Amino acid sequence: MKTASELHFGERAIISDIDNSHPSFRRLLEIGFTPGQEIELVNSSAFNDPMAFALRGTLIAIRKHEADCIILS
Amino acid sequence: MNTASLEKLHLITLVGPPNSGKTTLFNQLSGKNFKTVNYPGSTVEYSTCKIQSKFGIQADVLDSPGIISLNPNSPDEEVSINSLYNHPELGSPHLVIATADASQISRHLLLAKQLIESGFNVIVAITMNDILANRGYEVDENKLSEQLGCGVVKVDGRSGIGIDKLLSCVKPKLSADADENTSHPFKAFENISKEKLLAMYSDIERIERNVIVPINYVSQPNIKKANEKLKILNPTLKYGSNRPDERTLKIDSYLLSRRLGLLFFFLIMAFTFTSIFWLAHPFMELVDEFFGYLSNSASGLLGNTWYSDLIADGIISGTGSVLVFLPQILILFLILGLLEDTGYLARGAMLIDKPLSKIGLNGKSFVPMLSGFACAIPAMLAARTISNKRERLLTIFIIPLMSCSARLPVYALLIAFLTPPDKAWLGGIALAGIYISSILGSLIVAAFINKFNKKIINTLDSSSFILELPAYRVPKIKNVIRNSFESAKQYIYRAGPIILVLSIAIWLLTYFPNHTPELNTDGLTHDEVVQMVKAERLSTSYAAALGKFIQPVMSPLGMDWRIGVSLIAAFAAREVFVSSLAMIFKVTDEDNLQSSILFAMKDAVNEETGKPLFTVPTIIGLIVFFIFAMQCISTVAVSKKETGGWRIPILQVVIFTATAYVFSFITVNLLVLVGF
């Protein structure tokens, strides 16, 4: 099971689900990380955390552990 | 006038996600006439205005802080949502204008859709159409309006295109039936289920597929030009309409690059802080000379009387010695505004989230901390965007350590004392050093509290960092300048009265009770007599009595009661330190205020030891004191309000001031020991 935190730079993938047990899961959904959406890892900070994803026409930065609950298909 | 004009005006609330162009639209509607109001019981600020008369609609407009959904996630979002449902003073809106960014419409329609489902009377304003057009697409307004079941208008808040059309849609909605609408109870959206959210999104995605259409360039009159445009656009076309702004991605490949990102970040921050000193210098000289001239003419005009002294020394010099620093404050606000408007601030937050999270803070602490360099009060309010309570409290805790603009007057004076006037660049370096120490100091304090003391901040909460990085935009200079002036004005309103009152109070303390001392003045020139009278009056004044009481505390620092009195005055507001020194050393003799304070400081002798009072060790000791000490009453009050109790503000005062004293003591005595 691959998650968004394992993407390489420039790699694209489709979201299959968001882990419900994560405390940030609702906010991730609200901001647009929903199943079926395509995301791409565009940038990350010097420490590889947070990571910036292209999603729904914009860039969203999230922490690595938040990217971990975005399950890819 | 008929009675209708006395009735309450209709209320239009602007609602939208962050970075959706909401405030730009507000500026178009308000023109120059907006005011800032507080949400009652809190300090969240809202702008309200009447729609510009040229548009011919009578209504109030309320600009609320950005929200992502109607389900709040942080304290500031909660206030925004509450005020949207029912603002305690303004009531419920008759009409909601929801802004949505065309280039990321599927995200921004979520809020619009929730507003419609909640029963609000909604018009959707589509912004940022130029970014979507760069990708070769546009929004079909009519189709979107049909699918959402509400009015949809494309606007460009920057140029004002579309505003007329938006208002022609607003007009009929504000008719009689609008009043009925506000009486409906609105459905709340708290704790919306995952299934419901997903269903909403899939509905929005279906709408998006229908309303985003490729721009039909062939229908344009100039076909050749259109074809060229299409060629340029082709590379992005294959990604579809959901590709982020190309130019933004290109800029980010440098500014957020893994190797150079942090370097650029530090360069930008270094530039910000050095320019505060460099750019402001010529303007400060102007203000300085102006007040020097004013004070001189006042005392010349009023002669040798007590009220002449009060006006020239107390009021004009006192306020002047602080207003001198207005240019620096203005430039700081200006640069912060520019950084925010371009979209870089969010990136800064992302770049330092990891290091900050190591010491219990959050990337979102970055903007409040940065604002702390202007003033701690708006900075503490800005901390509301941090959803995690523990991180928010810790951010508020360390904000007073950020070198706020009220310290600038103090540092500028003390640095000017240390550096020769022909080497201004040395002052810049010294100031940079002070800023760096204040940042390091605050980080060490945060790390310390985070590690060892769960008693100071004892809430556990899951930490998170989710932040949109907005597309880079050329900042709208006019708005940035206007906001900077507005902030500077607020600063004067807030600090001005305190400075004035304290200046007069300190003048009174230094002038009475022995205001016309009897001295043996035989054989002395007029100037010598004036100096003697001043010295005698001061050394027998109330201020001296108060100062001698605290002398035992000041002696270990190599300072005397006069600095002590100024430090006490500085607890009301830091910049008062400068006006207080000016008052105690009675400097109005020269044309230039700051240089005359410096002149008096160089002459001052420690009354206890007989040695010069202001030496390299005492000046550096004072700088160290100001880096740490918590000296601002307004900050204490806001800290109490924002943290919901006295515990944190009291701890701040005790810990920071004790640290300031101890470090200052160590610095002064070490420097004396090594021979300064």
Interface residues (C-beta under 8 A of the other chain):
Chain A: I18 N20 P23 S24 F25 R26 R27 L28 L29 E30 I31 G32 T34 P35 G36 E38 V42 N43 S44 S45 A46 F47 N48 D49 P50 A52 A54 L55 R56 G57 T58 L59 I60 A61 I62 R63 E66
Chain B: I68 S69 N71 N73 D101 S103 Q104 I105 S106 R107 L110 I192 K194 L197 L198 Y201 S202 E205 S241 N242 R243 P244 T248 L249 D252 S253 L256 S257 R258 R259 G261 L262 A346 A349 M350 L351 I352 D353 K354 P355 S357 G363 S462 S464 F465 I466 L467 E468 L469 P470 A471
